């Protein structure tokens, strides 16, 4: 189930793209790794929250 993009989502995507276009390849990789870790943490935290609600 995908969410429809809003104009705000599109504008934020354009800003992120502009930021990434100024980074070196090494810095892009570091940023992607960091964002991936944040997403993993968010998923783990939501799993813990759901688990606590079931108890």
Secondary structure, DSSP 4 states (H G I P E B T S, - for coil): -PPPPPHHHHHHHHHHHHHHHTS-HHHHHHHHHHHHHHHHHHHHHHHHHHHHHH-
